[in-house]
Amino acid sequence: MRKQEATRLKQTANTEACADIRSHIRLLDRRIARVEARIAELVAEDEAFARTAQRLRTAPGIGPVVAAILIAERPELGHLDRRRIAALAGLAPVARDSGKRTRSRAIAGGRPVVRRMLYLAALQASRHHPRFKAFRARLEEQRKSAKQAIIAVARKLLTILNAMIRDEADFAT
């Protein structure tokens, strides 16, 4: 909603409407800050969650919100192999073949909130971290679409996060 209001502000010429939109954005900012503070409190209250969140945040693209969502929605993190954890997040390619008909694979299933957060984390990581940036570039050179490349980065990032939690290790460049 905040993003929508910011877009409306850019498209509005009327000064009174702009003032109203700015007021609404400030209200949304305060509410977002309150929710994020409460999430941080809840994570900090549990020592294991706090350690896990701190470890997750060492990885590129993982901020406090993504870490909290992974902790809440992905309790299996660190306990499953890379294929199963990717399938649970909805980042594994699914076959939809029928008889002799073979279709291209697409991601499906899993928990949509986790998939969305990992997509955003992968987008940031593939823009700013050399390792993920090179991986994305290599996929795009192989004629993968930008979205396919980012999903592949998200799956790679999830695999790394899974290993980090399993091995109790921080992200290694």
PyMOL commands that place a pseudoatom at each C-alpha (Angstrom):
pseudoatom trace, name=CA, resn=MET, resi=1, chain=A, elem=C, hetatm=0, pos=[0.000, 0.000, 0.000]
pseudoatom trace, name=CA, resn=ARG, resi=2, chain=A, elem=C, hetatm=0, pos=[2.880, 2.335, 0.788]
pseudoatom trace, name=CA, resn=LYS, resi=3, chain=A, elem=C, hetatm=0, pos=[4.414, 1.680, -2.621]
pseudoatom trace, name=CA, resn=GLN, resi=4, chain=A, elem=C, hetatm=0, pos=[1.071, 2.371, -4.298]
pseudoatom trace, name=CA, resn=GLU, resi=5, chain=A, elem=C, hetatm=0, pos=[0.741, 5.666, -2.453]
pseudoatom trace, name=CA, resn=ALA, resi=6, chain=A, elem=C, hetatm=0, pos=[4.284, 6.667, -3.429]
pseudoatom trace, name=CA, resn=THR, resi=7, chain=A, elem=C, hetatm=0, pos=[3.419, 5.954, -7.060]
pseudoatom trace, name=CA, resn=ARG, resi=8, chain=A, elem=C, hetatm=0, pos=[0.210, 7.976, -6.766]
pseudoatom trace, name=CA, resn=LEU, resi=9, chain=A, elem=C, hetatm=0, pos=[2.219, 10.862, -5.324]
pseudoatom trace, name=CA, resn=LYS, resi=10, chain=A, elem=C, hetatm=0, pos=[4.497, 10.880, -8.359]
pseudoatom trace, name=CA, resn=GLN, resi=11, chain=A, elem=C, hetatm=0, pos=[1.496, 10.942, -10.693]
pseudoatom trace, name=CA, resn=THR, resi=12, chain=A, elem=C, hetatm=0, pos=[-0.507, 13.646, -8.905]
pseudoatom trace, name=CA, resn=ALA, resi=13, chain=A, elem=C, hetatm=0, pos=[-0.227, 17.312, -9.792]
pseudoatom trace, name=CA, resn=ASN, resi=14, chain=A, elem=C, hetatm=0, pos=[-2.848, 18.718, -7.408]
pseudoatom trace, name=CA, resn=THR, resi=15, chain=A, elem=C, hetatm=0, pos=[-1.139, 20.175, -4.324]
pseudoatom trace, name=CA, resn=GLU, resi=16, chain=A, elem=C, hetatm=0, pos=[-3.997, 19.328, -1.925]
pseudoatom trace, name=CA, resn=ALA, resi=17, chain=A, elem=C, hetatm=0, pos=[-4.085, 15.738, -3.133]
pseudoatom trace, name=CA, resn=CYS, resi=18, chain=A, elem=C, hetatm=0, pos=[-0.282, 15.549, -2.795]
pseudoatom trace, name=CA, resn=ALA, resi=19, chain=A, elem=C, hetatm=0, pos=[-0.527, 16.746, 0.806]
pseudoatom trace, name=CA, resn=ASP, resi=20, chain=A, elem=C, hetatm=0, pos=[-3.141, 14.088, 1.578]
pseudoatom trace, name=CA, resn=ILE, resi=21, chain=A, elem=C, hetatm=0, pos=[-1.040, 11.382, -0.049]
pseudoatom trace, name=CA, resn=ARG, resi=22, chain=A, elem=C, hetatm=0, pos=[2.076, 12.480, 1.873]
pseudoatom trace, name=CA, resn=SER, resi=23, chain=A, elem=C, hetatm=0, pos=[0.050, 12.364, 5.095]
pseudoatom trace, name=CA, resn=HIS, resi=24, chain=A, elem=C, hetatm=0, pos=[-1.122, 8.859, 4.270]
pseudoatom trace, name=CA, resn=ILE, resi=25, chain=A, elem=C, hetatm=0, pos=[2.452, 7.758, 3.477]
pseudoatom trace, name=CA, resn=ARG, resi=26, chain=A, elem=C, hetatm=0, pos=[3.640, 9.099, 6.859]
pseudoatom trace, name=CA, resn=LEU, resi=27, chain=A, elem=C, hetatm=0, pos=[0.849, 7.159, 8.585]
pseudoatom trace, name=CA, resn=LEU, resi=28, chain=A, elem=C, hetatm=0, pos=[1.792, 3.982, 6.724]
pseudoatom trace, name=CA, resn=ASP, resi=29, chain=A, elem=C, hetatm=0, pos=[5.476, 4.524, 7.570]
pseudoatom trace, name=CA, resn=ARG, resi=30, chain=A, elem=C, hetatm=0, pos=[4.612, 4.752, 11.282]
pseudoatom trace, name=CA, resn=ARG, resi=31, chain=A, elem=C, hetatm=0, pos=[2.513, 1.593, 11.122]
pseudoatom trace, name=CA, resn=ILE, resi=32, chain=A, elem=C, hetatm=0, pos=[5.208, -0.296, 9.213]
pseudoatom trace, name=CA, resn=ALA, resi=33, chain=A, elem=C, hetatm=0, pos=[7.804, 0.797, 11.770]
pseudoatom trace, name=CA, resn=ARG, resi=34, chain=A, elem=C, hetatm=0, pos=[5.546, -0.400, 14.616]
pseudoatom trace, name=CA, resn=VAL, resi=35, chain=A, elem=C, hetatm=0, pos=[5.007, -3.809, 13.020]
pseudoatom trace, name=CA, resn=GLU, resi=36, chain=A, elem=C, hetatm=0, pos=[8.718, -4.230, 12.251]
pseudoatom trace, name=CA, resn=ALA, resi=37, chain=A, elem=C, hetatm=0, pos=[9.612, -3.254, 15.826]
pseudoatom trace, name=CA, resn=ARG, resi=38, chain=A, elem=C, hetatm=0, pos=[7.149, -5.820, 17.190]
pseudoatom trace, name=CA, resn=ILE, resi=39, chain=A, elem=C, hetatm=0, pos=[8.572, -8.511, 14.898]
pseudoatom trace, name=CA, resn=ALA, resi=40, chain=A, elem=C, hetatm=0, pos=[12.081, -7.654, 16.123]
pseudoatom trace, name=CA, resn=GLU, resi=41, chain=A, elem=C, hetatm=0, pos=[10.868, -7.886, 19.754]
pseudoatom trace, name=CA, resn=LEU, resi=42, chain=A, elem=C, hetatm=0, pos=[9.329, -11.313, 19.183]
pseudoatom trace, name=CA, resn=VAL, resi=43, chain=A, elem=C, hetatm=0, pos=[12.489, -12.640, 17.518]
pseudoatom trace, name=CA, resn=ALA, resi=44, chain=A, elem=C, hetatm=0, pos=[14.704, -11.179, 20.264]
pseudoatom trace, name=CA, resn=GLU, resi=45, chain=A, elem=C, hetatm=0, pos=[12.579, -12.756, 23.031]
pseudoatom trace, name=CA, resn=ASP, resi=46, chain=A, elem=C, hetatm=0, pos=[13.601, -16.261, 21.962]
pseudoatom trace, name=CA, resn=GLU, resi=47, chain=A, elem=C, hetatm=0, pos=[17.350, -16.889, 22.151]
pseudoatom trace, name=CA, resn=ALA, resi=48, chain=A, elem=C, hetatm=0, pos=[17.335, -19.581, 19.444]
pseudoatom trace, name=CA, resn=PHE, resi=49, chain=A, elem=C, hetatm=0, pos=[15.314, -17.373, 17.084]
pseudoatom trace, name=CA, resn=ALA, resi=50, chain=A, elem=C, hetatm=0, pos=[17.640, -14.448, 17.754]
pseudoatom trace, name=CA, resn=ARG, resi=51, chain=A, elem=C, hetatm=0, pos=[20.729, -16.547, 16.940]
pseudoatom trace, name=CA, resn=THR, resi=52, chain=A, elem=C, hetatm=0, pos=[19.101, -17.906, 13.789]
pseudoatom trace, name=CA, resn=ALA, resi=53, chain=A, elem=C, hetatm=0, pos=[18.020, -14.437, 12.661]
pseudoatom trace, name=CA, resn=GLN, resi=54, chain=A, elem=C, hetatm=0, pos=[21.501, -13.057, 13.244]
pseudoatom trace, name=CA, resn=ARG, resi=55, chain=A, elem=C, hetatm=0, pos=[23.021, -15.923, 11.244]
pseudoatom trace, name=CA, resn=LEU, resi=56, chain=A, elem=C, hetatm=0, pos=[20.522, -15.532, 8.374]
pseudoatom trace, name=CA, resn=ARG, resi=57, chain=A, elem=C, hetatm=0, pos=[21.212, -11.795, 8.172]
pseudoatom trace, name=CA, resn=THR, resi=58, chain=A, elem=C, hetatm=0, pos=[24.861, -12.470, 7.319]
pseudoatom trace, name=CA, resn=ALA, resi=59, chain=A, elem=C, hetatm=0, pos=[23.681, -13.655, 3.887]
pseudoatom trace, name=CA, resn=PRO, resi=60, chain=A, elem=C, hetatm=0, pos=[23.222, -11.095, 1.113]
pseudoatom trace, name=CA, resn=GLY, resi=61, chain=A, elem=C, hetatm=0, pos=[19.661, -9.903, 0.557]
pseudoatom trace, name=CA, resn=ILE, resi=62, chain=A, elem=C, hetatm=0, pos=[18.454, -11.125, 3.945]
pseudoatom trace, name=CA, resn=GLY, resi=63, chain=A, elem=C, hetatm=0, pos=[17.244, -8.328, 6.197]
pseudoatom trace, name=CA, resn=PRO, resi=64, chain=A, elem=C, hetatm=0, pos=[15.293, -8.406, 9.452]
pseudoatom trace, name=CA, resn=VAL, resi=65, chain=A, elem=C, hetatm=0, pos=[11.901, -8.945, 7.806]
pseudoatom trace, name=CA, resn=VAL, resi=66, chain=A, elem=C, hetatm=0, pos=[13.043, -11.780, 5.516]
pseudoatom trace, name=CA, resn=ALA, resi=67, chain=A, elem=C, hetatm=0, pos=[14.876, -13.434, 8.424]
pseudoatom trace, name=CA, resn=ALA, resi=68, chain=A, elem=C, hetatm=0, pos=[11.749, -13.228, 10.614]
pseudoatom trace, name=CA, resn=ILE, resi=69, chain=A, elem=C, hetatm=0, pos=[9.555, -14.673, 7.869]
pseudoatom trace, name=CA, resn=LEU, resi=70, chain=A, elem=C, hetatm=0, pos=[11.986, -17.531, 7.278]
pseudoatom trace, name=CA, resn=ILE, resi=71, chain=A, elem=C, hetatm=0, pos=[12.043, -18.302, 11.001]
pseudoatom trace, name=CA, resn=ALA, resi=72, chain=A, elem=C, hetatm=0, pos=[8.247, -18.207, 11.259]
pseudoatom trace, name=CA, resn=GLU, resi=73, chain=A, elem=C, hetatm=0, pos=[7.324, -19.906, 7.997]
pseudoatom trace, name=CA, resn=ARG, resi=74, chain=A, elem=C, hetatm=0, pos=[10.311, -22.249, 7.460]
pseudoatom trace, name=CA, resn=PRO, resi=75, chain=A, elem=C, hetatm=0, pos=[10.885, -24.202, 10.686]
pseudoatom trace, name=CA, resn=GLU, resi=76, chain=A, elem=C, hetatm=0, pos=[12.332, -27.012, 8.552]
pseudoatom trace, name=CA, resn=LEU, resi=77, chain=A, elem=C, hetatm=0, pos=[15.272, -24.823, 7.555]
pseudoatom trace, name=CA, resn=GLY, resi=78, chain=A, elem=C, hetatm=0, pos=[18.489, -26.695, 8.289]
pseudoatom trace, name=CA, resn=HIS, resi=79, chain=A, elem=C, hetatm=0, pos=[16.751, -30.070, 8.666]
pseudoatom trace, name=CA, resn=LEU, resi=80, chain=A, elem=C, hetatm=0, pos=[15.986, -31.060, 5.062]
pseudoatom trace, name=CA, resn=ASP, resi=81, chain=A, elem=C, hetatm=0, pos=[18.064, -31.649, 1.947]
pseudoatom trace, name=CA, resn=ARG, resi=82, chain=A, elem=C, hetatm=0, pos=[18.291, -28.977, -0.757]
pseudoatom trace, name=CA, resn=ARG, resi=83, chain=A, elem=C, hetatm=0, pos=[15.651, -30.514, -3.041]
pseudoatom trace, name=CA, resn=ARG, resi=84, chain=A, elem=C, hetatm=0, pos=[13.016, -30.907, -0.340]
pseudoatom trace, name=CA, resn=ILE, resi=85, chain=A, elem=C, hetatm=0, pos=[13.597, -27.441, 1.114]
pseudoatom trace, name=CA, resn=ALA, resi=86, chain=A, elem=C, hetatm=0, pos=[13.289, -25.914, -2.391]
pseudoatom trace, name=CA, resn=ALA, resi=87, chain=A, elem=C, hetatm=0, pos=[10.057, -27.843, -3.002]
pseudoatom trace, name=CA, resn=LEU, resi=88, chain=A, elem=C, hetatm=0, pos=[8.588, -26.659, 0.320]
pseudoatom trace, name=CA, resn=ALA, resi=89, chain=A, elem=C, hetatm=0, pos=[9.391, -23.066, -0.615]
pseudoatom trace, name=CA, resn=GLY, resi=90, chain=A, elem=C, hetatm=0, pos=[7.829, -23.497, -4.051]
pseudoatom trace, name=CA, resn=LEU, resi=91, chain=A, elem=C, hetatm=0, pos=[11.151, -22.931, -5.835]
pseudoatom trace, name=CA, resn=ALA, resi=92, chain=A, elem=C, hetatm=0, pos=[11.544, -26.397, -7.349]
pseudoatom trace, name=CA, resn=PRO, resi=93, chain=A, elem=C, hetatm=0, pos=[10.555, -27.027, -10.971]
pseudoatom trace, name=CA, resn=VAL, resi=94, chain=A, elem=C, hetatm=0, pos=[7.411, -29.133, -11.243]
pseudoatom trace, name=CA, resn=ALA, resi=95, chain=A, elem=C, hetatm=0, pos=[6.681, -31.432, -14.195]
pseudoatom trace, name=CA, resn=ARG, resi=96, chain=A, elem=C, hetatm=0, pos=[3.220, -31.121, -15.740]
pseudoatom trace, name=CA, resn=ASP, resi=97, chain=A, elem=C, hetatm=0, pos=[3.519, -33.774, -18.395]
pseudoatom trace, name=CA, resn=SER, resi=98, chain=A, elem=C, hetatm=0, pos=[0.621, -35.819, -19.698]
pseudoatom trace, name=CA, resn=GLY, resi=99, chain=A, elem=C, hetatm=0, pos=[1.112, -38.907, -21.807]
pseudoatom trace, name=CA, resn=LYS, resi=100, chain=A, elem=C, hetatm=0, pos=[3.547, -38.077, -24.587]
pseudoatom trace, name=CA, resn=ARG, resi=101, chain=A, elem=C, hetatm=0, pos=[3.093, -34.359, -24.046]
pseudoatom trace, name=CA, resn=THR, resi=102, chain=A, elem=C, hetatm=0, pos=[6.091, -32.766, -22.340]
pseudoatom trace, name=CA, resn=ARG, resi=103, chain=A, elem=C, hetatm=0, pos=[5.745, -29.218, -21.090]
pseudoatom trace, name=CA, resn=SER, resi=104, chain=A, elem=C, hetatm=0, pos=[8.373, -26.890, -19.758]
pseudoatom trace, name=CA, resn=ARG, resi=105, chain=A, elem=C, hetatm=0, pos=[8.877, -27.017, -16.024]
pseudoatom trace, name=CA, resn=ALA, resi=106, chain=A, elem=C, hetatm=0, pos=[7.580, -24.260, -13.776]
pseudoatom trace, name=CA, resn=ILE, resi=107, chain=A, elem=C, hetatm=0, pos=[7.776, -23.561, -10.073]
pseudoatom trace, name=CA, resn=ALA, resi=108, chain=A, elem=C, hetatm=0, pos=[4.651, -24.239, -8.052]
pseudoatom trace, name=CA, resn=GLY, resi=109, chain=A, elem=C, hetatm=0, pos=[3.335, -25.078, -4.615]
pseudoatom trace, name=CA, resn=GLY, resi=110, chain=A, elem=C, hetatm=0, pos=[5.107, -24.288, -1.409]
pseudoatom trace, name=CA, resn=ARG, resi=111, chain=A, elem=C, hetatm=0, pos=[4.449, -21.315, 0.791]
pseudoatom trace, name=CA, resn=PRO, resi=112, chain=A, elem=C, hetatm=0, pos=[3.853, -18.193, -1.302]
pseudoatom trace, name=CA, resn=VAL, resi=113, chain=A, elem=C, hetatm=0, pos=[5.025, -15.757, 1.395]
pseudoatom trace, name=CA, resn=VAL, resi=114, chain=A, elem=C, hetatm=0, pos=[8.378, -17.524, 1.644]
pseudoatom trace, name=CA, resn=ARG, resi=115, chain=A, elem=C, hetatm=0, pos=[8.745, -17.700, -2.134]
pseudoatom trace, name=CA, resn=ARG, resi=116, chain=A, elem=C, hetatm=0, pos=[7.970, -13.978, -2.471]
pseudoatom trace, name=CA, resn=MET, resi=117, chain=A, elem=C, hetatm=0, pos=[10.453, -12.999, 0.237]
pseudoatom trace, name=CA, resn=LEU, resi=118, chain=A, elem=C, hetatm=0, pos=[13.179, -15.206, -1.215]
pseudoatom trace, name=CA, resn=TYR, resi=119, chain=A, elem=C, hetatm=0, pos=[12.528, -13.729, -4.668]
pseudoatom trace, name=CA, resn=LEU, resi=120, chain=A, elem=C, hetatm=0, pos=[13.041, -10.209, -3.281]
pseudoatom trace, name=CA, resn=ALA, resi=121, chain=A, elem=C, hetatm=0, pos=[16.150, -11.306, -1.363]
pseudoatom trace, name=CA, resn=ALA, resi=122, chain=A, elem=C, hetatm=0, pos=[17.521, -12.959, -4.515]
pseudoatom trace, name=CA, resn=LEU, resi=123, chain=A, elem=C, hetatm=0, pos=[16.819, -9.826, -6.522]
pseudoatom trace, name=CA, resn=GLN, resi=124, chain=A, elem=C, hetatm=0, pos=[18.888, -7.760, -4.078]
pseudoatom trace, name=CA, resn=ALA, resi=125, chain=A, elem=C, hetatm=0, pos=[21.638, -10.362, -3.837]
pseudoatom trace, name=CA, resn=SER, resi=126, chain=A, elem=C, hetatm=0, pos=[21.888, -10.688, -7.624]
pseudoatom trace, name=CA, resn=ARG, resi=127, chain=A, elem=C, hetatm=0, pos=[22.216, -6.931, -7.966]
pseudoatom trace, name=CA, resn=HIS, resi=128, chain=A, elem=C, hetatm=0, pos=[24.785, -6.297, -5.241]
pseudoatom trace, name=CA, resn=HIS, resi=129, chain=A, elem=C, hetatm=0, pos=[26.732, -9.434, -4.288]
pseudoatom trace, name=CA, resn=PRO, resi=130, chain=A, elem=C, hetatm=0, pos=[29.450, -10.514, -6.778]
pseudoatom trace, name=CA, resn=ARG, resi=131, chain=A, elem=C, hetatm=0, pos=[28.822, -14.253, -6.364]
pseudoatom trace, name=CA, resn=PHE, resi=132, chain=A, elem=C, hetatm=0, pos=[25.094, -14.046, -7.054]
pseudoatom trace, name=CA, resn=LYS, resi=133, chain=A, elem=C, hetatm=0, pos=[25.540, -11.338, -9.662]
pseudoatom trace, name=CA, resn=ALA, resi=134, chain=A, elem=C, hetatm=0, pos=[27.885, -13.596, -11.643]
pseudoatom trace, name=CA, resn=PHE, resi=135, chain=A, elem=C, hetatm=0, pos=[25.516, -16.567, -11.275]
pseudoatom trace, name=CA, resn=ARG, resi=136, chain=A, elem=C, hetatm=0, pos=[22.582, -14.528, -12.594]
pseudoatom trace, name=CA, resn=ALA, resi=137, chain=A, elem=C, hetatm=0, pos=[24.672, -13.156, -15.473]
pseudoatom trace, name=CA, resn=ARG, resi=138, chain=A, elem=C, hetatm=0, pos=[25.757, -16.669, -16.414]
pseudoatom trace, name=CA, resn=LEU, resi=139, chain=A, elem=C, hetatm=0, pos=[22.133, -17.846, -16.509]
pseudoatom trace, name=CA, resn=GLU, resi=140, chain=A, elem=C, hetatm=0, pos=[21.044, -14.865, -18.591]
pseudoatom trace, name=CA, resn=GLU, resi=141, chain=A, elem=C, hetatm=0, pos=[23.895, -15.595, -21.034]
pseudoatom trace, name=CA, resn=GLN, resi=142, chain=A, elem=C, hetatm=0, pos=[22.349, -19.056, -21.403]
pseudoatom trace, name=CA, resn=ARG, resi=143, chain=A, elem=C, hetatm=0, pos=[19.171, -17.296, -22.598]
pseudoatom trace, name=CA, resn=LYS, resi=144, chain=A, elem=C, hetatm=0, pos=[17.232, -17.652, -19.352]
pseudoatom trace, name=CA, resn=SER, resi=145, chain=A, elem=C, hetatm=0, pos=[14.746, -14.860, -18.750]
pseudoatom trace, name=CA, resn=ALA, resi=146, chain=A, elem=C, hetatm=0, pos=[15.441, -12.404, -15.934]
pseudoatom trace, name=CA, resn=LYS, resi=147, chain=A, elem=C, hetatm=0, pos=[12.688, -13.973, -13.818]
pseudoatom trace, name=CA, resn=GLN, resi=148, chain=A, elem=C, hetatm=0, pos=[14.018, -17.491, -14.384]
pseudoatom trace, name=CA, resn=ALA, resi=149, chain=A, elem=C, hetatm=0, pos=[17.489, -16.325, -13.387]
pseudoatom trace, name=CA, resn=ILE, resi=150, chain=A, elem=C, hetatm=0, pos=[16.217, -14.631, -10.220]
pseudoatom trace, name=CA, resn=ILE, resi=151, chain=A, elem=C, hetatm=0, pos=[14.237, -17.744, -9.251]
pseudoatom trace, name=CA, resn=ALA, resi=152, chain=A, elem=C, hetatm=0, pos=[17.421, -19.793, -9.735]
pseudoatom trace, name=CA, resn=VAL, resi=153, chain=A, elem=C, hetatm=0, pos=[19.291, -17.318, -7.521]
pseudoatom trace, name=CA, resn=ALA, resi=154, chain=A, elem=C, hetatm=0, pos=[16.493, -17.603, -4.923]
pseudoatom trace, name=CA, resn=ARG, resi=155, chain=A, elem=C, hetatm=0, pos=[16.813, -21.383, -4.939]
pseudoatom trace, name=CA, resn=LYS, resi=156, chain=A, elem=C, hetatm=0, pos=[20.598, -21.145, -4.611]
pseudoatom trace, name=CA, resn=LEU, resi=157, chain=A, elem=C, hetatm=0, pos=[20.210, -18.626, -1.776]
pseudoatom trace, name=CA, resn=LEU, resi=158, chain=A, elem=C, hetatm=0, pos=[17.731, -20.906, 0.012]
pseudoatom trace, name=CA, resn=THR, resi=159, chain=A, elem=C, hetatm=0, pos=[20.116, -23.849, -0.358]
pseudoatom trace, name=CA, resn=ILE, resi=160, chain=A, elem=C, hetatm=0, pos=[22.912, -21.757, 1.159]
pseudoatom trace, name=CA, resn=LEU, resi=161, chain=A, elem=C, hetatm=0, pos=[20.662, -20.574, 4.021]
pseudoatom trace, name=CA, resn=ASN, resi=162, chain=A, elem=C, hetatm=0, pos=[19.638, -24.181, 4.688]
pseudoatom trace, name=CA, resn=ALA, resi=163, chain=A, elem=C, hetatm=0, pos=[23.297, -25.243, 4.874]
pseudoatom trace, name=CA, resn=MET, resi=164, chain=A, elem=C, hetatm=0, pos=[24.167, -22.268, 7.096]
pseudoatom trace, name=CA, resn=ILE, resi=165, chain=A, elem=C, hetatm=0, pos=[21.495, -23.222, 9.639]
pseudoatom trace, name=CA, resn=ARG, resi=166, chain=A, elem=C, hetatm=0, pos=[22.369, -26.935, 9.424]
pseudoatom trace, name=CA, resn=ASP, resi=167, chain=A, elem=C, hetatm=0, pos=[26.115, -26.302, 9.911]
pseudoatom trace, name=CA, resn=GLU, resi=168, chain=A, elem=C, hetatm=0, pos=[25.630, -23.396, 12.351]
pseudoatom trace, name=CA, resn=ALA, resi=169, chain=A, elem=C, hetatm=0, pos=[27.851, -21.194, 10.216]
pseudoatom trace, name=CA, resn=ASP, resi=170, chain=A, elem=C, hetatm=0, pos=[27.585, -17.639, 8.972]
pseudoatom trace, name=CA, resn=PHE, resi=171, chain=A, elem=C, hetatm=0, pos=[27.585, -16.773, 5.268]
pseudoatom trace, name=CA, resn=ALA, resi=172, chain=A, elem=C, hetatm=0, pos=[31.005, -17.173, 3.673]
pseudoatom trace, name=CA, resn=THR, resi=173, chain=A, elem=C, hetatm=0, pos=[31.821, -15.038, 0.649]
for i in range(1, 173): cmd.bond("trace and resi %d" % i, "trace and resi %d" % (i + 1))
show_as sticks, trace
zoom trace
